[in-house]
Amino acid sequence: MNAPSEFVAPDITARKNTGLEHAADFTLPQPLERYSAEDHATWATLYRRQCALLPGRVCDEFLDGLAALDVDADRVPDFERLNEKLVATTGWRLVAVPGLIPDEVFFEHLANRRFPVTWWIREPHQLDYLQEPDVFHDLFGHVPLLMNPVFADYLQAYGQGGMKAKALGALPMLARLYWYTVEFGLIATPNGLRIYGAGIVSSQSESVYCLESASPNRIGFDLERIMRTRYRIDTFQKSYFVIDSFAQLFDATAPDFTPIYTALKSQETIGAGDIVPEDRVLHVGDRKGWSDSADA
């Protein structure tokens, strides 16, 4: 995940990276020697917890990717071992980074089929919430779907469009697309709604909330609508957007976004929990428990 311009890295990031240096593209060799027994135990706890929870909730493509990668359940995985399978399957590879990285660097990596993964893992008291993505969020949440050719192509196309959006002053619109698809997306399947967004997949509580709670809205995917919609960074999402397939997602985002950005600049943004007349609403949330703090 890339760093918003106003982001201030938490103390944990500085602590974890003390004594390490990164290259100009923010990559560094994965410091395997820095993982403690406690770190590996934290990974194992998170991994087993999510693997017990996700069947029947997450899309089959995620589970297929996780199985094909043969991700280690007992210790923080070695990125190079996973890269052997990723490169052979879709041409993607993992690169270790110290934490959140600048937008332009993030886009450059994605455009070249490199996925930045924060190398360090959260501490035991942070099992359920961490402000900044760690190796569990980045690797467990994102990487299995990089084994899916259509999703892998979508993420590369997103990276290719990132620098153009930045130059056009349209980065907030593109960021909303990433948020509501790659991080917090749902997909309709013959067996019901399933999760594919990494922010949900790596969260025990939101994996249940997004599908089973009556609180949030669930709305059919619409590219321009999403680009206008603010989101939540401090609570569960008030709305989730549902794609019909990864092919739909790729096809919708294939055209040049320049005219879309131009058209949307004159339109007002939409609140994270708002429903608008053109929405294809799958579920109207009852709004229980919604925070009244500001949307991002």
Salt bridges, closest charged atoms under 4 A:
ASP74 OD1 - ARG48 NH2 2.05
ASP103 OD2 - LYS166 NZ 3.90
GLU104 OE1 - LYS166 NZ 3.95
GLU123 OE2 - ARG15 NH1 2.95
GLU123 OE2 - LYS16 NZ 3.95
ASP128 OD1 - ARG49 NH2 3.02
ASP134 OD2 - ARG122 NE 2.81
ASP138 OD1 - HIS137 NE2 3.98
ASP153 OD1 - ARG113 NH1 3.22
GLU183 OE1 - HIS137 NE2 3.34
GLU183 OE2 - HIS142 NE2 3.11
GLU212 OE2 - ARG57 NH2 2.68
ASP234 OD1 - ARG232 NH2 3.01
ASP244 OD2 - ARG280 NH2 3.98
ASP256 OD1 - LYS164 NZ 3.26
GLU278 OE2 - ARG228 NH1 3.99
ASP279 OD2 - ARG225 NH2 2.72
ASP295 OD2 - ARG230 NE 3.94
ASP295 OD1 - ARG232 NH1 2.64
ASP295 OD1 - LYS238 NZ 3.94
